[in-house]
């Protein structure tokens, strides 16, 4: 835990993590197995983050890779495996679209972390991060795309692609702003906030679920007749 930070900041963020899990479980028809996997991952990573394991920045490779890589490998496995694709195609993309609303409180958290001098300005909506657009627009896209469908498949695919690009933009910015040997951005104020509990759950939980939601939705829309 970061010292001397107002309690409401980690509290709001952790609530955002739980909201993300809630949306994803709704998309999975409240699967008990998915719940166990997600909660297990969150608990394990929270213990690691609380002990400041990821805050060590002079190791090679950076320890953060053990937070980021497993979810990415799991996503790849699900897409290349037949049973994984069956699971993917069973997900409710209306709920996966609503999940992107969590990007609003995420962006609010990032701005608060910037005010605490824990991340650079370029990682906020006041800088080079426009990801909040995805969160603001998500409820409308879910409503007009699935609840009262008036948007066609091409528009839904385009929205997902644009929001995916916005996600990649902030992810690349965040990675290049970490105080690692390959740092390229924000030398005056590196991205140190996301190395500590609970904020390391952003790259470890929220970002992978957001990424997965986009990829699943695009796949389902492409194969839809």
N, C-alpha and C positions, 0 to 999 in steps of 0.2 A: 504494500500500500504506500502511496506517495504521502509523505508527511506535509502538514500545514496546507492541506487543500480542503476547501469547504466540503462538508459531508454530502451536501445535496448533489454535487457533481457526480461522484461515483454511484450514489443512490439512483439518480435518474438514468445513468448509463446501464446499471445492472438491471433496472426495470425494463430497459430497451432490449437487453439480451433475452429476458424472459418473454417479452412480447414477440420477439422474432421466433423463439421456440414455439410459442403458442400458435402463430400463424402457420408455421411449417407443420406442426402436428395436425392442424385442421386440414391441411392439404393432403396429409398422409392418412386421413380418416382416423386420427387419434391412435395411431399404431403404438402398441406398448413397446415393441422392440425398438422402434425409432426413438421413443421417449427415453428408454434405458441407455441407448447409445449416446444420445445428445447429453443427457444429464451426467453420464459417466465421464464423457469428454470434458464437459464444463468443470466438473469437480476436480478432475486430475489436473487440468490446465490452471485452474484457479489456485490450487495448492502450489504448483510450480511458480506461477506468477507472483503469488503472495510472498514466496521466499526469494524473490528478486533474481531468479535464475536467468531470465531473459534480459535483465538489465546489464549483464556483462557484455561489453561491446568490443573487447579486444581478442575474442576467440575466433578461430577460423575452422570450419565455416561458422557464421554467426549462429548462436544458439536458437535464435528465432526461427530458424528453418525447421526445427522440430515442432513448432507450433503451426506453421503455415503448410508444410509439405504433406502431412498425413491427410487433411481434408481434400487437397488437390488430387492426390493419388486415388482417394476414394471416389471422387467425382469421375475421374478418367476411367476407373475400373467399372463403375456403374454403366457408363456409356458404351464400353467395348464388350461387356458381358451380356449374354442373352437374358439372364434372370434380372440383371441390373436394368436393362432397357424395359423389361416388363414392369418393374417397380416404377421406373420413370414415367411410363405411359399410364400408370394408374393414379398418378397424382392429380389433384384438383388445381388447375392453373388459375382459377378465379382466386383461390386463397393465396397462391404463389404470387399473384399480381398484387393483392392487398398487402402481402408481406413487405413490399418495397416502401410502404409508408414509414417503416422504422428508420428510413434514411433521414427523415426530418429530425427526430430526437438525436440521431447520431451526429448530424451536422451541428445541432445546438451544442452537443457535448464537445465536439471538436473546437467550436468557437470559445467555449468556456475554458478549455484546456489551453488555447492560445492566449487568452486573457491571463492565465496563470503562468505563462511563459514556459509551457511544457511541449508545445508543438509550434511550428512556424505558421505565419499568416497564410502562406500559399496553400496550406492544407484546409483552409476554411472557405466559406462562401464569400468572404471578404477578400479572398485571394484568387487562387487558381482552381478552386473546387466548386463545380456547379452541380454536384450530385444531388443537392436538395431539390432540384427540379424533378427528379425521378420520384422522390418521396411525396412531393406536393401533388403531382399529377396521378399517382398510383390509384387513389380511390376513384377518381373520375374514369380512368381507363378500365378499372374493374367493373364499375357500374355500367358504362356504355359498351363495354366489350363483352360482358358475360351475364350480368343481372338483367339489364334491359338492352340486349345487343343491337347496337346501331352502327358500331365500327366494324369494318370488314377485316378479314384476316391480314391483308397486306399492311393496314395501318397498325394493327397489333404487333406484327412482326417488326415493323419499322420502329415503333416505340421501344420495343425490347432491345433492338440493336443500338439505338441512340443511348438508352440508359446503360447498356452494357459498356459502351464507349466511355460514358461519363464515369462509370465505376473503374474501368481500367486506368483512366486518367489520374484519379485520386490515388489508386493503389500504387502506380508507378511513382507519383510524386512522393507518397509516404515512404516507399522503399528507398528512394534516392535521398531522402532527408534524414534517414536513420544515421546515427553517428558511428557508422561502420567504415572500414577501410575504403569501400567503394562509394562513399557519400559524394554526391554531386550537387546537392541543393541545400539551401538554408544553413549555411555554416555559422551564421550569427545566432540562430536559434534552431538547433537540430530537433528532430522528432524523437524526444525521449519519453513522452507521456505514454505512448502505446507499448512501451517495454515493461510497464508496471501493471499490477493488478488494480482494478478489474479491467483496465482499458486494453490490455493485451487480448481480451476476448473479442475485440473488434476484428483484428485480422485472423483470429483463431476460430471464431464462431459466426459472427454476423456476416462478414464479407464472403466466406465460403457458401453460406446459405443463400445470400443474395445472388451470387454468381450462379449457383446451381439452379435457382429459381428461373433466372433468365434463360439458361441453356435448355432446361426442361420445357419451358413455355414455347420457345422458338421451335424445338423439335416437334412438340405436339401440334403446333399450328402448321408446320410444314407438311406433316403427314395427314392432316385433317382434310377430308374430301369436301 
